[in-house]
Amino acid sequence: MPILLKKGAYRAKPVREVYIPRPTGGCRPLGVTALEDKIVQRATVEVFERTIYETDFSYCRMGSDRDAVSTMRWMRSIRDC
């Protein structure tokens, strides 16, 4: 899995659909995500929290929503290169 992530080739597994009985009768669908996908999602959150939020906005006295928007535009521009 780490190699696929580094190459950008990782693809999430399909969500497994399970039906849960309702107290009033019938069933409702529930999507169950694969454990591997949950691990990748959590790792992504950790990376973003450490790299973007803490260093760019947390300790900045003059920080504002404009700073956040300009940073996100910059990140999009380097991603497209």
C-alpha positions in Angstrom: 0.0 0.0 0.0 2.7 2.6 0.8 4.3 2.1 -2.6 0.9 2.7 -4.3 0.4 5.9 -2.3 3.8 7.2 -3.3 3.2 6.4 -7.0 -0.2 8.0 -6.8 -1.7 4.7 -8.0 -3.8 3.9 -4.8 -7.5 3.3 -5.5 -10.0 3.0 -2.7 -11.9 -0.2 -2.5 -15.7 -0.1 -3.1 -17.9 0.5 -0.1 -19.6 -2.6 1.2 -23.3 -2.1 1.5 -25.0 -3.7 4.5 -28.7 -3.5 5.3 -29.8 -2.8 8.9 -33.3 -3.6 10.1 -35.4 -0.6 11.2 -37.5 -0.8 14.3 -40.6 0.1 12.3 -39.9 -2.6 9.8 -37.9 -2.7 6.5 -34.2 -2.1 6.2 -31.9 0.8 5.6 -28.6 0.7 3.7 -25.3 1.3 5.5 -22.0 1.8 3.7 -19.0 0.1 5.4 -15.6 1.4 4.3 -12.6 -1.0 4.1 -10.1 -0.7 7.0 -7.3 0.0 4.5 -9.2 3.1 3.2 -9.8 4.3 6.7 -6.1 4.1 7.5 -5.2 6.1 4.3 -7.9 8.7 5.2 -6.6 9.2 8.7 -3.0 9.5 7.5 -4.1 12.1 5.0 -5.7 14.1 7.8 -2.5 13.9 9.9 -0.4 15.2 7.0 -2.7 18.1 6.3 -3.0 19.1 10.0 0.7 19.1 10.4 1.7 20.8 7.2 -1.1 23.3 6.4 -3.0 24.2 9.5 -0.3 24.3 12.1 2.5 25.9 10.1 0.5 28.3 8.0 -2.4 29.5 10.1 -2.2 28.4 13.8 0.4 30.8 15.1 0.0 33.7 12.6 -1.2 36.9 14.3 -2.1 38.5 11.0 -3.6 35.4 9.5 -7.0 35.6 7.9 -9.3 33.8 5.5 -7.5 35.6 2.6 -4.2 33.9 3.7 -6.0 30.6 3.6 -7.5 31.1 0.2 -4.2 32.3 -1.3 -2.3 29.3 0.2 -4.9 26.9 -1.3 -4.6 28.6 -4.7 -0.9 28.3 -4.5 -1.1 24.6 -3.6 -3.4 24.0 -6.6 -1.0 25.7 -8.9 2.0 23.5 -7.9 -0.2 20.4 -8.0 -1.0 21.1 -11.7 2.7 21.4 -12.7 
